Amino acid sequence: MSQESVVDLLAELVAFDTTSDRSNLPLITFIEAYLARHGVASRRVTDATGEKANLYATIGPVDRPGVMLSGHTDTVPVTGQAWRVDPFRLTGEGERLYGRGTADMKGFLAAVLAAVPMMVEADLAVPVHLAFSHDEEVGCVGVRTLLADLAHQPVRPAACLIGEPTSMRPATAHKGKIAVRLHVRGKACHSGMAPEGVNAIHAAARLAAWVEETAAAKALRGPFDARFAIPHTTLQVGTIQGGAALNIVPQDCRLDIEIRNVAEDDPEALLGELMAFAASLEAEMRETSPEVGIRLERLSDYPGLSMDDEHVLVAFILSLLDSSELERIGFGTEGGLFQQELGIPTLVCGPGSMAQGHQPDEFVTLDQLARCQAFLTRLIEAMSGPEARRRLAVGDLLATDTA
């Protein structure tokens, strides 16, 4: 694999605006055609609208489980960000390659695609599965149709590596997340007669205060997971919108709330506590007017990832890297879904840093791409040759009989 081929592919991928509110089909079509040129068949798993799709392919023997390389194709918006360069044109400056998605996570996708010719030419005894999803950035939504598809396939992967940016250090854990929106309906009136109305913003502020107080309690009393830099569950209000004019008691307000939980904490129980408080607040509001209320809208959720540091997959991946460090990341991935829904052991490891992800002038370095290329080369070599199946089976990486 030449570095130039990775850079060229990254330039192609960055040129597709795959912001989550847009279709990713042009990029999927590009990848399909690229794989087809190398003799690799792939299949789409589309969403209900037909405007977005996941893509899945297997290189090597199709009758046995292998290692899945997984990544999402969508990116976050550039709206409101001050970019020095065109976010949808790859710009190189020294060691840095700038463009939306370079770190999160088209750099990994480009490295994987650049490795496809080597995968095809190798004598793979254990297959490589490729899984490219949509709508990860809006709550790991798109991959769920792919999960349902894989659940009904005769062969599913034995292990998964998600190439989110971790500076090529494998991550074994991240927190789960629930995101909800609370719609507060009050009663409007002239502000000169404020006691006759029900102020939706005041009610929303009390809900926000509950979130802040609960977050403080979690920081004080846990439960704690020392593997994380922030070792406890966090809660926060991310957005709040309401009101029409200063001289009108606001009728409507909405606030978006997220919970990021450690494995020892039950996010559904926390959500239940929030809604119990909302119900008591709603009862107070209805003493003034029966038409008011608080409604919950669930936006997204995904489970945390939790892998034993001593798992055979961890040892296998570390053996292919030039680092022995393990990470616990503060951002979410599709890894918990692969682990929970399909029982696939999953790690997160990819080029670049999330410190650059979602930022203006997002970038990945040439060194990080080179390290990813070297890792993929070693992975392909480890899965090739007549002894590969037996070697990985002895290490218990493969879940099926490989004798």
Residue, then its C-alpha position, 0 to 999 in steps of 0.5 A: m500500500s502506498q501512502e499516495s493511494v491513501v491520500d488520493l482515496l481520502a481526497e475522493l471521500v472528503a469531496f462527498d458532502t455526507t453531512s448526516d442530513r444529506s444522502n450518503l448514496p453518492l459516496i456508497t456508489f463510489i465505494e461499490a464501484y471501487l470494490a467492484r473494480h477489485g473483484v469484490a462484491s458488496r451489498r447495500v442495506t438501505d434505510a426506510t427512505g431509500e436515501k441512505a445505505n449501509l454497505y457490507a462486503t466480505i473479502g476471502p472465504v465467505d463460509r466462515p467468520g472473520v474480522m470486520l473493519s467498520g466505519h461510518t460514512d456520515t460527518v457532522p455539519v460545517t455550518g457556523q464553523a470558521w474554516r480556513v480551507d474548503p472543508f470538502r476539498l482535501t488540503g495538505e499542509g506539511e504533515r496535516l491533511y485538512g478536510r471534513g471527516t479526515a479524522d472522523m472518520k474518512g481517514f480510516l475508510a481511505a486506509v481500508l479501501a487502499a488495503v483492498p488490493m492487498m486483501v484480494e491478492a492475499d491468501l486469506a484463510v480468515p475473511v475480512h468483512l467491511a461494514f460502512s454505515h450511515d447516520e452514526e453522528v446522529g445517535c448510531v441510527g443507521v447501523r441498526t438495519l445492518l445489524a438486523d441484516l447480519a442477524h439473519q445471515p448464516v455467517r457473521p463476523a467473529a470480531c469487529l474493529i471500529g476505526e474511530p480516531t484513537s491515535m491508533r491506540p485500541a479502546t476497550a470501553h466507552k459510555g452509553k448514551i440516551a438523548v431526549r427532548l422534553h416539550v413543555r406546554g404552558k399557557a400564554c397570556h400578557s406578561g402584565m397578568a403573568p400569574e394567570g398563565v403558566n410559564a413554560i420556560h420557568a418549568a423548563a428551567r426547573l427541569a434543567a436544574w434537576v439535571e444539573e443537581t443530578a449530575a452533581a450528585k453523580a460526580l459526588r457519589g458515583p457509581f464510578d468507573a476508574r477506567f474513564a477520565i471522567p469516571h462517573t455518569t454525566l447529564q447535561v442540557g444541551t439546548i433550550q428554546g422557548g418564548a415568543a416575546l418578552n411581554i408574553v408569558p411563554q407557552d412553549c419551551r423545549l430542552d434537549i437532555e443527554i445522559r452518558n452512563v458508565a456500565e454500573d449505572d442504569p440510564e433507563a432508571l435515571l430517565g425514569e427519575l427525570m420523568a417522575f420529577a416532570a410528572s410532579l412538576e406537571a401536576e403543579m402546572r395543571e393547578t393553573s390550567p388543565e391544558v398544560g403538560i410535559r411530553l417526552e420525545r426520545l431522540s437516540d440511544y446506544p449502549g456503552l462498549s465494555m471489553d475485558d482488557e484481557h480478551v483475546l481480541v485485545a491481545f491480538i490487536l495489540s500484537l499488530l500495533d507498535s503500542s501497548e497502550l489501551e484507551r477508554i474513550g469519552f465519545g460514543t461509537e457503534g461498538g456497543l451495538f455490535q457487542q450487545e446486539l450480535g455478541i461480536p467482540t469489538l474494539v475501537c482503533g483508528p487514525g487521528s484524534m477526536a480532538q480534531g473531530h467535529q472542529p473547523d479545519e479538522f485534520v489527520t496526519l500523514d503519520q497516523l495514516a501510515r501507522c494505520q496502513a502498517f497495522l492493516t498490512r500486519l492484520i492481512e498477513a496474520m489472517s493469510g496462509p495455511e496456518a492462519r485459521r489454526r493460529l487464530a483458533v488456538g488463540d480463541l479469536l474464532a468462534t467456530d471449529t477451524a480444524 
